[in-house]
Amino acid sequence: MRRVIFILAACAAAIAIAWWLAHLPSSVSVAGFGYAVEAATPVALVAVGLALLLLLGVLRVVLALFGLPGAVGFWRRARSQRSGDAAIGRTLVALAAGDAAHAKRFARRAREALGDTPQTLLLVAESARLGGDRATAEACYQILVARADGAFLGLRGLFRLAVEREDWREAAVLAGRAEALQPGGTWLREARVRLAEETGTWAPAMALAGPDLPAALIATEAASVEADPKAAARLARQAWKADPSFPPAVLAHAAVLRRQGHDGRAEEAVLAAWAVAPHPDLAAFLLAEAADPRARLQVGAMLSNAAPEHVETQYLLGRLSLEAGELRDARHHAERARGLAPPTRRIFLLLADLAMAEHDDPAKLLREAASAAPDPSWRCGQCGTVHRRWQLVCPACHAAARIAWDASGPAARPLLIAG
């Protein structure tokens, strides 16, 4: 309703103005250049208005002609941007699909449309790398390194090329330069671990310790490969201090103490770890110094004082008692071990050996052992491979800090046995 009233009011105002102009008195005359023009005032006003509108139209046409090159350039840039963005999207899809030929073609289109931006240079390099053209990839990475906004991308790309050709010295240099630009990155931690695995130098990786890569694990591995005895002893102590219940760290430190003649301190460290988390490797360390079954049984009794109600303790006492000919004690400890936790294969094998020593038929126990849950082991949580000893990096899948003592029971899939 308001809109209708506004239109009617506007029409009434226009009619009133036209009526007023039509009844203006007198006339207007213009003379110049030998000519004279005379017209009534209403006509002159209308003519002036038309002339102003015509002049405005001419000015707009002239300005549009002067701005035409800029408009054409803007249109071309917008078209190139759209074409480049589409080519980037297609390149990413081709890279994800592993299609090197299409990735290279679309990456080249993106570079032609958008120029040498960090995105296009990276896509061209990755496409070339996927297609095996390392020279082109390296050239693009070098261009990125020279740019302030792409240096990290270039260094990481060059690092990957160095790893592929197994140039570990160059890879270490590139990782250091990348670390200076982006310290503490997750990829860098993985890179340092890979470099340490290949070169055997774990000391630089110590600075990368964190929740997913504990210092105790790195220091233990570093101590195991360190050629300098003093440095190895220092790293072993550092690992033990970081986690005095982690068996490999405890054993590394205890081995150093034993070599230095501090057998009592080595024994204390092992017993303290056994009290927290009994482990067969800890027992093996102490049993290595016991020459006869009786002496070995005394070591078992000492471990029993540290953690008497643990399945590992009772199994150990059962096995040592059997070796020493103490069949009654062996039976007692073996049955306690079976009752403390769901029995694994080794418990049934112990009972079968005990049955044979008692001149009983072990066939039933051997059948139970065959179908029982696997014994605890060092297992990689990444690939499931079982290892005979702990290592920081799984040799099967190269995952770091994934090998752990697994006493959970049956595996979800068939396991590989690695050394």
N, C-alpha and C positions, 0 to 999 in steps of 0.2 A: 504493500500500500504506500509506504513512504517513497519507494522508487517511482511509482506512478505520479505522485504529487510533485516530486522533484522534476520529472520530465515535463509535466504541464507548466510548472513555474518557469523552466528554462525556455520553453516555447513562447510563453507570454512575454518574457524579457526580450527575446529576439524580435518578436513582432513590435514591441514598444520601441526598441532601438531603431528598427527599420522605419517605423512611422515617424520617429523624431528626425532621422536623417533626411527623409523625403520632404519634410516641411521646413528644412533649414533655409533661411533667406539668403539673398545675395549670391555671388558667384566667385570663382577663383580663376585668376589669369596668370599665365607664365609666359615670359618673353625672353628670347635669347637666340643668338646666331641668325638674326633676321627673321625669326619666326615668333608667332604669338599664339598661345593656346588659351582659350577661355572656356570654362565649363562651370556648370552649376556645382555648388558646394557638395551635395550628396554624391554626384558623379565623381568629383575629384577625390573624395575620400575613398570610394570604392576602388578607383584606379590605383591610388597609392597602396591600398591593402593588397591588391593583386600583384603590384610590382614587387612588394616586399616578399610575398610568397614565392614569386618566380626567382628572385635573387637568392632566397634561402635554398630553393631546390638546386640552383646552379652551384652554390657553394658546397652542398652535400655531394654532388657528382664529382666536383674537382677534388675534394678531400678523399673520396673513395678511390679515385684514380691514383692519387699519391700513396695511399695505403695499400694498394693492391699487392706489391711485392711482399710486404710483411705478412699479409693475409695468406698469400700463397705459401710462404715459408712456414707459417704456423700450421697450415693444413698438411704440408708435407711432413713436418716434424710429428704431428699427431698421428698421421698414417704410419710413419716409421715406428713410432712408439707402440702402436697397436700391433703392428706386424712383429716387432721384436718381442713383445710380451707373449704373443702367441707362440713364437718360436722357442722361447725359454720354457714355456709349459710343455711343449712337445719334446724338447730335449730332456727334461726331467723324467718324463714318462719313458722315453727310450732308454735312458740310463737305468731307471728302475727295472726295466724289462731285460736289460743286458743286450740291447740291440745297438751294437757299436756303429753300424752303417748309418742308421737313421739318426742316432745321437750326434754324429759328426756333421751330418747335413743340416740338421736343425740348429745346431750350435753355431755353424758358420753363418746361417741366415740371421741368427740373433746378433752376432757380432757385426755383420754388415749393416743391420738396421739400427743398432744402438751404439756401435763403436766399441772401444776398448774400456768397458766398465769392469769392475771386479767380478760381477756376476757372469758376464759373457766370457771373460778370460778364464774363469774357473770352469765354466761349462765346456769350453773348447778343450781345455787341458784334460778334464775328466773323460771327455769323449775320446780324445786321442789316446789316453792311457788305457781305456777299455778296449780300444782297437789295436793296441800294441804299438802305437806310434809314440814312443817315449821321447823322441827328439822334439816333436811339436809340443807335447805335454810339458817338457822341461822348459822350452822357450816361453810358453805362457806363464808358467810358475815364476820364471825369472822376471818377467814383466811385472807380475803381481808383487814380488819382493821389493821392486824398486818404487812401488807406490805406497804412500803412507796408509791408505785405506784398504790395502790388500796384502800387506807384508806378511801377516800371520797366515793367511790362506796360502800364499806362495811357499812359505817355509814348510808348512805342513805337507803340501803336495810334494815338494822336493824330498822331504823326509820319507814319505811313502815310496818314492822312486828309489831312494837309497836303500831302503829295507828290501825292496824287491830284487835289487841286484846284489844284496848282501854286502853292501859297503858300510860296515858297522861304524867305522871311524867317522865317515862323513855324516852318517845318521846321527851320531852322538853330537856332532857340532851343530847340525840343524836343529836338533831337539833343544839344545841349550839356547840357541837364538830365539826359537819359538817360545821357550819358557820365559825369556826376558820380556816378551811382548804380552803374553797371556799366562801369568804364573798360576800354578795350581789346577790346571785343567784336567778333567778326567782322562782325556785322550793321552795327555802327557804322562800320566801315571802308568797307563798301559804301555806307552812307548818306552819308558824307562825300564819297566819290567822286561820287555822284549829285548832291549839292548843288554840288560844285565844277564839275561838268560843266554844270549848268544856270545857275549864277550867274557862272561864269568866275573864281571866287576859289579858287585852289588852295593858297594859303599855309596855311590851317588843316589841310589834309590832310597836310602834311608830317609832323606828329606821328604819323601812322598808318603811316609807312613800315615795311615788314617784308619777309620773304622773298618773299611773294606780291605785294608792291607796293613795289619798291625805291625808295629815295630819289632815285636818278638819274632815274627815269622821272617822278616827281612834280615834281621841280625843273625838268626840261626843259619839261614842259607848263606849269608856272607861269611860267617865263621867257617862253614864247611868247605868253602872254596878258596879261602884266604891262604896264600902261600907263606906269608910271614907269621911265624908262631906267636909272636907278641901281639900282633894285630888280631890274629884269630882268637887268642885268649881274651882280648878286650871285647871283641864282638860277641863271644860266647857269654861273657859275664853280662853284657848289655842285654842280650836276649833273655837270659835267666832273670835279670832284674825286672824286665818288662812284663814277664809272665812266668813266675816260678812254678806254675802247675803244668806248663806246656811240655810234654815229655821230650821232644827233640831239643828244646832249649835247655832243659835240665840236664840232659845227657851230654850236650856239647860242653856245658860248664863243668859238669862232674868229670868228664874226660880230661879236661885241662887240669883240674885239681889233682886228679890221679897222676898225671904225667909230672906234675910239680911235687909229688910226694905227699900231698895233703889228702890221704885216703879217708880220714875221719870227716873232713869237711865235705868231701864228695859223697860219702855215705849219708850225711845229714841232709844234703840237698835232695838226694833221691828219696829218702824216707819222708821228707816233708811233702814232696810231690805225690808220693804214693798215698799219703794220708788224705790228700785232696781228691785225687783222681787216679786210682790204681791202673797201671798199664803194663802189659807184658814186657815192653822194651825196658822199662825201669828195673823190673826183676832180672831180666837178662844181664843188665849191666852189673848188678851185684853178684849174680850167680857165676859170672865169668871168672871171679877170683876164688871160687870154691872148688876144690879139686875132687872131693869124694862125695858120695850121696849124703853122708851124715852132715858134712859141712854145708851142703846145699840145703838140707832140711833146716839147719839152724838159721840160714838166711831167710827161708820161708817163714819161720817162727818170728823173726825180727820184723818182717813185713806185716805179719798178722797183727802184731801189736799196734801198728800204725792204722790199719783199716780192717778190723776182724770180720765185719759183717758185709763184706763185698764179695760178689761172685768171683771176681778176679783173684782175690786172696784165697778163697776156699778151693778154687780150681787148682791154683798153684800148690797149695798144701797137699791136695789130693795127689797130684802128679809127683811131687817130691817124696811124699810118704810111700807111694808105690815103688819109686826108684830105690828107696832105702829099705824096702822089704817090710814096711810097717802096714800090713794089709788092713788091719782093723781101723787104724787112723785114716788110711786112704779111703776106705769105704765111708767113714763118717764125713770126711770133707767133701767127697764126691757127691754124696746125697744132699749135703747142705748146699753145695753149688747148684745142684739141680733144682732145689726148692727156692733159692733166692731170686731167680729170674727165669723166664722161659728158656729152657736148655737149648743150646746151639750144638753144632756137630761135634765139637771137641769134648763136650761133657759126655755124650754118649760113647765116644771113642775111649775116653778115660774109663767109663764104667765097663766097656767091653774088655779093655786090657785088664782091668781088675778082676772081671769074671774069669778070664783065662788064667790069671795068677791063682785064683781060687779053684781052678779046675772045673769051672762051670762052662756051659755052652753060651758063647757070646753072639750067636746068630741073630737073635731078636734085637739085641742092642745095636748090632751093626746095621740091621735094616732101618732101625729108627735113626741112626746117624746119617744114613743115605738120604732120608727125607726130611731131616731136621733143618732148621734155619742156618744160614752160613755163619761162620765165626766172625767176631769183630775184626775189622781190617781198616787199613788206610784206603779210603775210597774218594775218588774225585766227584764232587758234587755237580760238575759240569757234564762230564761224559759217562760217568759211572765206572770208569776203569779202576780196578783194585791194584794197589801197589804194595810191594813188600816193605817199603820204608817211606817215610814222609819226605816230600819235596815241595818246595814253594810253588814251582810251576809244573803242571801236569805234562809229562812228555807226550801224552797221546793227543791232547787238544790245546795245549799251550795256555790253558786258563791259569791265572795266578791266584794263589790263596784259596783254592777250592778243594784241596786234598785235606780231609779231616778224618779222625778216628770215628768209624761208623759202627755202632753196636745196635742198630735199629732192627736188625732181623733180615728177612728175605729181601733180595733185590727185586726191583720192579721189572728188570729185564736181564737177559744173560750178560754176564760181566766178562771183561777181558782181564787177563792177568798181565801186569807190566812189571818190569824190574825196577 
